[in-house]
């Protein structure tokens, strides 16, 4: 069983977004560094302006492919804490499933690769390819230190291929090769009215209400068919190919299953596409948070001085964050009523990702997945975003394979995050056969 080491790894409270946890993040990086060294790899935890980046490798041999395996050891915050069945950093094993923050995202998945390499080294004393591990501690807070690190260490990180397990499987026992991810653009919109909150009896019907006007603005983001209504939003969108729609239609992802997964009686979105097509291959505009005025118990009769909404746009090829931000700003500013002042703050962004699952490396990955699970893998895109993929591919000039081990009910970023032990063990086997298949290419 590999769970004891997974439990050790999971006990580190490596929350990268909160400075209070910086010592725990650093300690987790140290644990990884020592783990790699005990395996016989050269390893170092590099300090950065943020959190350490751990790099490990076997002595490279000429004539062999070089595979870089990327992952992250930082985790999301645990709020709301009261919804956890047991403490998030005290891992528990129940019915073959490990529950803890980071169990799936990404400690369980990256550890499977680490243990796969370790097992191969113990069994054969060597690896069939050159291996580089790159494990960062800021993925959940935007990977701020990684782009500069990649530039500074470009030569020593040079590789033929990058493998990442930070994505999902369509179902238990149904392996998946993810060849596309949506990009992302985030922003905050804030409307300013009077200099302070006002008595709604005295000033109601006289003073502009930023909350009311913000609701009107948000309502313009979609039309009656729930398409994004920002002019020009779809101009660069590459439509889904027939083979993709056929491939996705055969997957065990019915509307009933999706409703059960999210515990909702309804699905929702752009007309003319299936739920899976909307989630994986169509762009969106979402309101992630909205506020303004009194938020406490009971009532308080005020006209708020300001109101805000936090927005994200999920992007598909060939949209870019820069182009969509410009379109969104133009739209929001043009429809803002003159009675309030609009303030738009840019957030993080990332390019959409797309690769060819039929390439030589893609076929090697598909063979490895089929050998591991005994069934042909699904070829999928996913709705989430890994913004650093664009930087990795551009800086290292290498193809990327996304070999997810997460199940749809993994509760990543949510209370009671979980990871099946069988997926950890399958991930170890996957690493071993992937190295064998890549050595043949």
Secondary structure, 3 states (H helix, E strand, C coil): CCHHHHHHHHHCCCECCCHHHHHHHHHHHHHHHHHHHHCCCEEEEECCCCCCEEEEECCCCCCCCEEEEEEECCECCCCCHHHCCCCCCCCEEECCEEECCCHHHHHHHHHHHHHHHHHHHHHHCCCCCEEEEEEECCHHHCCCCHHHHHHHCCCCCCCCEEEECCCECCECCECEEEEEECEEEEEEEEEECCCCCEEHHHHCCCCCCHHHHHHHHHHCCECCCCCECCCCCCCCCCCCCHHHHHHHHCCCCCHHHHHHHHCCCCCCCCCCCCHHHHHHHCCEEEEEEEEECCCCCCCCCEECCEEEEEEEEEECCCCCHHHHHHHHHHHHHHHCCCCCEEEEEEEEEECCEECCCCCHHHHHHHHHHHHHHCCCCEEEEECCCCCHHHHHHHHHCCEEEECCCECCCCCCCCCCCEEEHHHHHHHHHHHHHHHHHHHHC
